[in-house]
Amino acid sequence: MAEADCLFCKIRDGKIPADIVHRDDDLLAFKDIHPGAPYHVLVIPLRHIAGLDHGVAGDAALFGKLMLTGARLAKEAGYGDSGFRVIMNVGPDAGQSVLHAHLHVLAGRHLAWPPG
């Protein structure tokens, strides 16, 4: 998928509205429009990377920042003590529906394991 056709790149560029909860020089976080939990935020790199499997060694710090930002956002939303889950789906069998790397941060209810 070309970056011009990417849903998350369009959100990043302001072409599609989103409820943005965080933005910095590297990342954007916004509320999922089909939440799987009371708190469901997506954290994406601003640079288009199709998925974790498209990252390279030089992206290690960026993917680390993605995880730490997701954790910070969950804690700031009040879920530090009760817990939260972070998930990154890679490929269609794992449920990746948008080909732009993104981290799901879910909280606010009991999250069973393994997921359904």
NUPA-266491 format. One record per residue: residue number from 0; x, y, z of N, C-alpha, C, O, CB in turn. Coordinates in nm, 3 decimals. Glycine has a CB too. Example, Ala and Ser with C-alpha at 12.3 -4.5 7.8 and 13.67 -1.06 7.14 Angstrom:
<sites>
i,n_X,n_Y,n_Z,ca_X,ca_Y,ca_Z,c_X,c_Y,c_Z,o_X,o_Y,o_Z,cb_X,cb_Y,cb_Z
0,1.319,-0.569,0.780,1.230,-0.450,0.780,1.320,-0.330,0.780,1.424,-0.332,0.846,1.131,-0.447,0.905
1,1.285,-0.225,0.708,1.367,-0.106,0.714,1.290,0.003,0.787,1.341,0.114,0.804,1.408,-0.060,0.572
</sites>
This chain:
<sites>
i,n_X,n_Y,n_Z,ca_X,ca_Y,ca_Z,c_X,c_Y,c_Z,o_X,o_Y,o_Z,cb_X,cb_Y,cb_Z
0,0.085,-0.119,0.000,0.000,0.000,0.000,0.089,0.124,0.000,0.184,0.134,0.077,-0.096,0.000,0.123
1,0.057,0.215,-0.085,0.132,0.340,-0.092,0.094,0.430,0.024,-0.019,0.429,0.072,0.107,0.412,-0.226
2,0.190,0.509,0.069,0.166,0.600,0.181,0.047,0.691,0.152,-0.028,0.724,0.244,0.291,0.683,0.210
3,0.029,0.733,0.028,-0.082,0.823,-0.008,-0.218,0.758,0.016,-0.318,0.828,0.035,-0.069,0.865,-0.154
4,-0.224,0.626,0.014,-0.349,0.553,0.034,-0.369,0.505,0.178,-0.473,0.447,0.209,-0.354,0.434,-0.059
5,-0.272,0.529,0.264,-0.273,0.476,0.399,-0.368,0.556,0.490,-0.356,0.678,0.501,-0.132,0.476,0.457
6,-0.460,0.485,0.553,-0.556,0.548,0.644,-0.486,0.624,0.755,-0.522,0.738,0.784,-0.649,0.443,0.705
7,-0.386,0.563,0.817,-0.319,0.628,0.929,-0.233,0.747,0.885,-0.218,0.843,0.960,-0.233,0.528,1.004
8,-0.178,0.741,0.764,-0.105,0.857,0.711,-0.201,0.973,0.687,-0.166,1.089,0.707,-0.030,0.821,0.580
9,-0.323,0.942,0.643,-0.424,1.047,0.624,-0.464,1.108,0.758,-0.487,1.229,0.766,-0.547,0.991,0.553
10,-0.474,1.026,0.863,-0.502,1.080,0.996,-0.384,1.166,1.040,-0.404,1.277,1.089,-0.527,0.965,1.099
11,-0.263,1.116,1.022,-0.142,1.191,1.057,-0.139,1.329,0.990,-0.101,1.428,1.052,-0.017,1.112,1.017
12,-0.181,1.333,0.864,-0.177,1.458,0.786,-0.299,1.546,0.805,-0.308,1.653,0.744,-0.162,1.425,0.640
13,-0.394,1.504,0.889,-0.513,1.584,0.915,-0.619,1.574,0.807,-0.713,1.653,0.807,-0.475,1.725,0.932
14,-0.607,1.480,0.716,-0.705,1.463,0.609,-0.827,1.385,0.656,-0.935,1.395,0.596,-0.642,1.392,0.490
15,-0.811,1.308,0.762,-0.920,1.234,0.825,-0.918,1.272,0.973,-0.812,1.265,1.036,-0.906,1.077,0.805
16,-1.032,1.312,1.029,-1.031,1.353,1.170,-1.011,1.235,1.264,-1.049,1.121,1.234,-1.162,1.424,1.204
17,-0.951,1.263,1.378,-0.930,1.163,1.481,-0.924,1.234,1.615,-0.892,1.353,1.622,-0.801,1.079,1.456
18,-0.954,1.160,1.720,-0.945,1.212,1.856,-0.802,1.187,1.904,-0.771,1.082,1.961,-1.052,1.144,1.952
19,-0.715,1.284,1.880,-0.573,1.271,1.907,-0.545,1.294,2.055,-0.593,1.392,2.114,-0.491,1.370,1.821
20,-0.467,1.203,2.115,-0.434,1.215,2.257,-0.286,1.246,2.279,-0.245,1.281,2.390,-0.471,1.088,2.331
21,-0.205,1.232,2.175,-0.061,1.259,2.187,-0.002,1.278,2.048,-0.039,1.211,1.952,0.012,1.144,2.263
22,0.092,1.372,2.040,0.171,1.389,1.918,0.306,1.445,1.959,0.314,1.537,2.040,0.100,1.483,1.814
23,0.412,1.389,1.902,0.545,1.444,1.921,0.618,1.436,1.787,0.554,1.416,1.683,0.623,1.369,2.034
24,0.748,1.449,1.788,0.825,1.451,1.663,0.827,1.316,1.592,0.856,1.309,1.472,0.966,1.495,1.690
25,0.795,1.208,1.665,0.805,1.074,1.607,0.675,0.997,1.601,0.658,0.910,1.516,0.903,0.996,1.685
26,0.582,1.028,1.693,0.464,0.944,1.713,0.335,1.024,1.715,0.333,1.144,1.742,0.478,0.867,1.840
27,0.227,0.954,1.687,0.091,1.007,1.699,0.008,0.901,1.770,0.020,0.782,1.740,0.030,1.044,1.558
28,-0.076,0.944,1.864,-0.167,0.850,1.932,-0.307,0.907,1.925,-0.329,1.027,1.946,-0.123,0.825,2.081
29,-0.403,0.819,1.897,-0.542,0.862,1.885,-0.634,0.748,1.929,-0.594,0.632,1.931,-0.575,0.905,1.741
30,-0.757,0.785,1.965,-0.854,0.686,2.010,-0.901,0.601,1.893,-0.926,0.651,1.783,-0.974,0.755,2.077
31,-0.913,0.471,1.917,-0.962,0.377,1.816,-1.111,0.402,1.795,-1.185,0.417,1.892,-0.934,0.229,1.858
32,-1.156,0.405,1.669,-1.298,0.431,1.643,-1.386,0.309,1.668,-1.508,0.320,1.675,-1.317,0.478,1.499
33,-1.324,0.191,1.682,-1.396,0.069,1.717,-1.328,0.008,1.839,-1.262,-0.096,1.828,-1.398,-0.033,1.596
34,-1.345,0.071,1.956,-1.269,0.028,2.073,-1.303,-0.113,2.119,-1.419,-0.155,2.121,-1.293,0.124,2.185
35,-1.198,-0.185,2.157,-1.213,-0.318,2.212,-1.214,-0.319,2.363,-1.224,-0.424,2.426,-1.104,-0.407,2.162
36,-1.203,-0.201,2.422,-1.205,-0.184,2.568,-1.243,-0.039,2.595,-1.238,0.044,2.504,-1.064,-0.220,2.633
37,-1.282,-0.007,2.719,-1.317,0.132,2.750,-1.206,0.232,2.714,-1.233,0.344,2.673,-1.351,0.144,2.897
38,-1.081,0.188,2.731,-0.968,0.271,2.686,-0.900,0.195,2.574,-0.849,0.085,2.596,-0.867,0.302,2.804
39,-0.898,0.252,2.454,-0.836,0.188,2.338,-0.775,0.297,2.251,-0.845,0.370,2.181,-0.939,0.103,2.257
40,-0.645,0.306,2.258,-0.569,0.407,2.184,-0.474,0.336,2.088,-0.421,0.230,2.120,-0.489,0.501,2.281
41,-0.455,0.395,1.972,-0.356,0.346,1.875,-0.238,0.443,1.877,-0.257,0.564,1.874,-0.417,0.334,1.731
42,-0.118,0.388,1.881,0.004,0.469,1.876,0.077,0.430,1.749,0.107,0.312,1.728,0.094,0.449,2.005
43,0.106,0.529,1.664,0.170,0.502,1.535,0.295,0.585,1.519,0.304,0.695,1.574,0.072,0.530,1.420
44,0.392,0.534,1.443,0.504,0.621,1.405,0.455,0.720,1.299,0.373,0.684,1.215,0.625,0.537,1.352
45,0.505,0.842,1.304,0.467,0.939,1.202,0.519,0.895,1.066,0.452,0.915,0.964,0.520,1.078,1.238
46,0.637,0.837,1.063,0.694,0.788,0.938,0.620,0.660,0.900,0.598,0.573,0.984,0.848,0.762,0.951
47,0.583,0.649,0.775,0.511,0.531,0.730,0.603,0.409,0.731,0.702,0.404,0.659,0.452,0.553,0.589
48,0.567,0.314,0.813,0.630,0.181,0.816,0.513,0.083,0.810,0.425,0.088,0.895,0.724,0.159,0.947
49,0.512,-0.004,0.713,0.395,-0.090,0.690,0.362,-0.180,0.808,0.245,-0.212,0.831,0.417,-0.175,0.567
50,0.461,-0.222,0.882,0.438,-0.308,0.997,0.568,-0.336,1.068,0.675,-0.298,1.019,0.372,-0.440,0.955
51,0.560,-0.401,1.182,0.680,-0.435,1.257,0.777,-0.516,1.171,0.899,-0.502,1.184,0.643,-0.515,1.383
52,0.723,-0.599,1.084,0.807,-0.681,0.997,0.877,-0.600,0.888,0.961,-0.653,0.816,0.723,-0.789,0.933
53,0.844,-0.473,0.876,0.911,-0.384,0.780,1.012,-0.293,0.849,1.080,-0.214,0.783,0.808,-0.300,0.705
54,1.021,-0.302,0.980,1.119,-0.223,1.053,1.259,-0.278,1.028,1.277,-0.394,0.992,1.087,-0.223,1.203
55,1.357,-0.191,1.047,1.497,-0.229,1.032,1.568,-0.199,1.164,1.511,-0.137,1.253,1.565,-0.153,0.912
56,1.693,-0.244,1.176,1.768,-0.226,1.300,1.767,-0.080,1.346,1.760,-0.054,1.466,1.912,-0.273,1.283
57,1.773,0.013,1.253,1.772,0.155,1.288,1.640,0.203,1.345,1.633,0.314,1.397,1.806,0.236,1.167
58,1.536,0.122,1.338,1.405,0.158,1.393,1.386,0.110,1.537,1.280,0.133,1.595,1.295,0.100,1.306
59,1.485,0.045,1.595,1.470,-0.012,1.729,1.430,0.095,1.831,1.340,0.071,1.912,1.601,-0.080,1.773
60,1.494,0.209,1.829,1.461,0.314,1.926,1.319,0.365,1.903,1.248,0.395,1.998,1.562,0.431,1.917
61,1.278,0.376,1.778,1.143,0.422,1.747,1.038,0.324,1.799,0.938,0.366,1.858,1.126,0.440,1.595
62,1.060,0.194,1.779,0.964,0.095,1.828,0.966,0.089,1.981,0.863,0.064,2.043,0.994,-0.043,1.769
63,1.082,0.111,2.041,1.088,0.120,2.187,1.010,0.240,2.237,0.939,0.230,2.337,1.233,0.128,2.233
64,1.023,0.353,2.169,0.949,0.474,2.208,0.799,0.451,2.193,0.720,0.500,2.274,0.993,0.594,2.123
65,0.760,0.377,2.090,0.619,0.343,2.069,0.563,0.271,2.192,0.457,0.306,2.242,0.602,0.255,1.941
66,0.636,0.170,2.240,0.592,0.093,2.356,0.588,0.179,2.482,0.490,0.176,2.556,0.685,-0.027,2.379
67,0.693,0.255,2.507,0.699,0.337,2.627,0.594,0.447,2.626,0.539,0.482,2.730,0.838,0.398,2.642
68,0.566,0.502,2.510,0.461,0.605,2.499,0.325,0.543,2.526,0.243,0.602,2.596,0.463,0.672,2.359
69,0.300,0.425,2.472,0.174,0.356,2.500,0.156,0.331,2.648,0.047,0.353,2.702,0.168,0.224,2.425
70,0.261,0.287,2.715,0.254,0.262,2.859,0.229,0.392,2.935,0.147,0.395,3.027,0.384,0.197,2.909
71,0.297,0.498,2.898,0.278,0.627,2.965,0.136,0.678,2.948,0.076,0.728,3.043,0.377,0.731,2.911
72,0.081,0.666,2.828,-0.056,0.712,2.803,-0.156,0.633,2.887,-0.249,0.690,2.942,-0.090,0.699,2.654
73,-0.137,0.502,2.897,-0.227,0.419,2.979,-0.218,0.461,3.125,-0.320,0.471,3.193,-0.193,0.269,2.963
74,-0.097,0.484,3.174,-0.080,0.526,3.314,-0.144,0.663,3.336,-0.213,0.684,3.436,0.070,0.530,3.351
75,-0.121,0.755,3.244,-0.179,0.890,3.257,-0.331,0.886,3.254,-0.397,0.972,3.313,-0.128,0.982,3.145
76,-0.389,0.786,3.187,-0.535,0.771,3.180,-0.590,0.702,3.305,-0.711,0.683,3.317,-0.574,0.693,3.055
77,-0.501,0.663,3.397,-0.545,0.605,3.522,-0.541,0.454,3.529,-0.600,0.396,3.620,-0.680,0.648,3.550
78,-0.474,0.387,3.436,-0.473,0.241,3.432,-0.340,0.180,3.476,-0.315,0.063,3.450,-0.505,0.195,3.292
79,-0.256,0.258,3.541,-0.127,0.207,3.585,-0.138,0.097,3.689,-0.061,0.001,3.686,-0.046,0.318,3.640
80,-0.233,0.109,3.781,-0.248,0.009,3.887,-0.332,-0.111,3.844,-0.298,-0.225,3.877,-0.310,0.072,4.010
81,-0.440,-0.087,3.770,-0.529,-0.197,3.731,-0.474,-0.276,3.613,-0.509,-0.393,3.596,-0.666,-0.143,3.696
82,-0.389,-0.215,3.533,-0.325,-0.285,3.423,-0.378,-0.247,3.286,-0.489,-0.193,3.273,-0.339,-0.431,3.442
83,-0.299,-0.275,3.187,-0.332,-0.244,3.048,-0.260,-0.345,2.960,-0.170,-0.415,3.005,-0.292,-0.097,3.010
84,-0.301,-0.351,2.835,-0.240,-0.442,2.739,-0.193,-0.362,2.618,-0.259,-0.268,2.575,-0.339,-0.553,2.695
85,-0.077,-0.400,2.565,-0.028,-0.344,2.439,-0.015,-0.459,2.340,0.036,-0.566,2.372,0.108,-0.269,2.459
86,-0.061,-0.434,2.218,-0.062,-0.537,2.114,-0.018,-0.473,1.982,-0.060,-0.362,1.948,-0.204,-0.603,2.100
87,0.066,-0.544,1.910,0.099,-0.503,1.774,0.075,-0.623,1.684,0.148,-0.722,1.690,0.247,-0.451,1.763
88,-0.026,-0.615,1.601,-0.059,-0.721,1.507,0.028,-0.705,1.383,0.052,-0.594,1.337,-0.211,-0.719,1.471
89,0.074,-0.817,1.329,0.158,-0.815,1.209,0.100,-0.914,1.108,0.105,-1.035,1.129,0.306,-0.850,1.243
90,0.046,-0.861,1.000,-0.007,-0.944,0.893,-0.153,-0.980,0.912,-0.208,-0.964,1.021,0.073,-1.069,0.883
91,-0.216,-1.029,0.806,-0.360,-1.055,0.808,-0.403,-1.163,0.906,-0.510,-1.152,0.966,-0.405,-1.093,0.671
92,-0.323,-1.268,0.923,-0.363,-1.374,1.016,-0.360,-1.328,1.161,-0.427,-1.386,1.247,-0.272,-1.495,0.999
93,-0.282,-1.225,1.189,-0.276,-1.169,1.325,-0.380,-1.060,1.346,-0.399,-1.013,1.458,-0.135,-1.114,1.353
94,-0.448,-1.018,1.239,-0.552,-0.917,1.250,-0.511,-0.777,1.211,-0.584,-0.682,1.236,-0.601,-0.915,1.388
95,-0.394,-0.762,1.149,-0.354,-0.628,1.105,-0.439,-0.588,0.985,-0.432,-0.650,0.879,-0.202,-0.623,1.068
96,-0.520,-0.484,1.003,-0.609,-0.441,0.896,-0.563,-0.312,0.829,-0.609,-0.280,0.719,-0.749,-0.422,0.950
97,-0.473,-0.238,0.892,-0.417,-0.117,0.832,-0.267,-0.139,0.821,-0.200,-0.166,0.921,-0.450,0.013,0.918
98,-0.214,-0.127,0.700,-0.073,-0.154,0.677,0.012,-0.031,0.710,0.076,0.028,0.623,-0.050,-0.197,0.533
99,0.010,0.004,0.836,0.095,0.108,0.895,0.118,0.057,1.036,0.022,0.033,1.109,0.028,0.256,0.891
100,0.242,0.041,1.076,0.271,-0.011,1.210,0.193,0.067,1.314,0.189,0.190,1.312,0.423,-0.004,1.239
101,0.130,-0.005,1.406,0.055,0.061,1.512,0.043,-0.030,1.633,0.033,-0.152,1.622,-0.084,0.103,1.463
102,0.045,0.034,1.747,0.035,-0.034,1.875,-0.103,-0.007,1.932,-0.144,0.108,1.942,0.145,0.013,1.973
103,-0.174,-0.113,1.969,-0.302,-0.099,2.039,-0.272,-0.094,2.188,-0.195,-0.175,2.239,-0.401,-0.217,2.004
104,-0.331,0.002,2.259,-0.321,0.010,2.404,-0.463,-0.001,2.457,-0.547,0.085,2.431,-0.250,0.145,2.451
105,-0.490,-0.108,2.532,-0.626,-0.136,2.581,-0.626,-0.145,2.733,-0.533,-0.197,2.794,-0.680,-0.267,2.520
106,-0.734,-0.092,2.793,-0.749,-0.098,2.939,-0.894,-0.068,2.975,-0.975,-0.032,2.890,-0.652,0.003,3.009
107,-0.924,-0.083,3.103,-1.055,-0.045,3.152,-1.151,-0.160,3.172,-1.266,-0.139,3.211,-1.114,0.051,3.061
108,-1.107,-0.282,3.145,-1.185,-0.402,3.170,-1.089,-0.519,3.182,-0.972,-0.507,3.146,-1.291,-0.426,3.057
109,-1.139,-0.630,3.232,-1.057,-0.750,3.239,-1.030,-0.798,3.095,-1.124,-0.816,3.017,-1.127,-0.861,3.325
110,-0.905,-0.819,3.063,-0.867,-0.866,2.930,-0.820,-1.010,2.944,-0.712,-1.035,2.997,-0.757,-0.775,2.867
111,-0.899,-1.104,2.895,-0.869,-1.246,2.909,-0.746,-1.283,2.826,-0.711,-1.216,2.729,-0.989,-1.331,2.865
112,-0.682,-1.393,2.868,-0.570,-1.447,2.792,-0.592,-1.596,2.777,-0.627,-1.662,2.875,-0.433,-1.417,2.862
113,-0.573,-1.652,2.662,-0.534,-1.583,2.540,-0.651,-1.505,2.481,-0.767,-1.533,2.511,-0.481,-1.682,2.437
114,-0.619,-1.405,2.397,-0.728,-1.329,2.334,-0.811,-1.419,2.243,-0.762,-1.522,2.195,-0.673,-1.210,2.254
115,-0.934,-1.380,2.219,-1.027,-1.463,2.140,-1.005,-1.467,2.000,-1.079,-1.534,1.928,-1.157,-1.422,2.159
</sites>
